[in-house]
Amino acid sequence: MKINGNYLNLKESYLFSDIAKKTAAYKTAHPEADIIRLGIGDVTLPLCQAVVDALHTAADEMGKKETFRGYGPEQGYDFLKDAIRDYYKSEDAVSLEADEVFISDGAKSDLGNILDILSRDNTVLVPDPVYPVYVDTNIMDDRRIIYMSGNAENGFLPLPDTSVDADIIYICSPNNPTGAAYDKAGLKKWVDYARAKNALILFDAAYESFITTPGLVRSIYEIEGARECAIEFCSFSKIAGFTGTRCGWTVVPESLVYDGVKLNRLWLRRQTTKFNGVSYPVQRAAAAVFTPEGRAQIKENLDYYRHNAKTITDALDKLGIWYTGGINSPYIWLECPNDMKSWDFFDLLLTKANVVGTPGAGFGANGEGFFRLTAFGDRDRTAEAAERIVKLLG
Ligand code: PLP
């Protein structure tokens, strides 16, 4: 028996454990310190009432012989797929067929699982800085990875370089960690590039619900030609606080054909073989997100986080600090002042303002000198943190 030795090529991710260790050490040395954490990517508001009611009702159904459900369709129940299709139609004017939507237990799983149907010979193009899952899942399969540079000059929105050949392209918009979001023109360039190279775009739309600026793209299928070159991943985690409830979806258009084969067929085969679907109560809960009450309630939660983001960006504006994100994203990606390195700035904020953020260097070489703050915290605590930052750096 041999192990998959590619796992030994994975770099240990020390980012969040290092943050936790440093924060704990500081707290031990300064027990009186009132530390505010703006480093987490997890949400803090509870599920909205419409979702909780749907969970209760579905739990009751599962407890009665007449309404009990056993195995469901691996691709998800029609009631949820139809709710998602309606969401695309109303928000993005995108029409999807029922067979093109696959319900998952979250975007992270499918972002990893999709690689099952793609050859290991493909070259992968990922942005730097990057959500680490894109890199690690490809290292596990020993695919060749090349990087495209996100930087202050391109607003952390790299565009294609036609001299570079790639087969699989990861695009995350609005982006984690940078909060930057592509407009139609930018994404059209990526779609054109992918089609010219016969490449596939893996489009991560986990943060689409934060977009408010007209002209920015919520779904890649708003771009002409994307149905021929892109798979889209999305999640209820950030739309509706499902980080602990677990539900997402993946769109694989029927028109995606490579090597003469429909990717939709391969993905269906993969899912029906290796996945037994998301639980009925969770799918009912997810469908409740798209009811009129659910939509009104999640809007309140999203507005709460948007308000936090504005509190943080107002502070940065006051200080004249350059940043991306915060407007169409829960992440604020700022340039560390005075040419500081990411971890030095982390130490400064921790020790002098008792505020914890995430050093950009943890997301790739291009993250050095940058820093991520999140809007997922408590409103009053975020305001307090912003005040402390202004006081420290002002
Ligand atoms: N994609 C991005 C860019 C993320 O930041 C995250 C979570 O933080 C995910 C996907 C994972 O989403 P899920 O909770 O649906 O697995």
Boltz pocket constraint, residues with backbone or C-beta under 6 A from the ligand:
constraints:
  - pocket:
      binder: B
      contacts: [[A, 41], [A, 105], [A, 106], [A, 107], [A, 108], [A, 109], [A, 131], [A, 172], [A, 174], [A, 175], [A, 176], [A, 204], [A, 206], [A, 234], [A, 235], [A, 236], [A, 237], [A, 242], [A, 243], [A, 247], [A, 248]]
      max_distance: 6.0
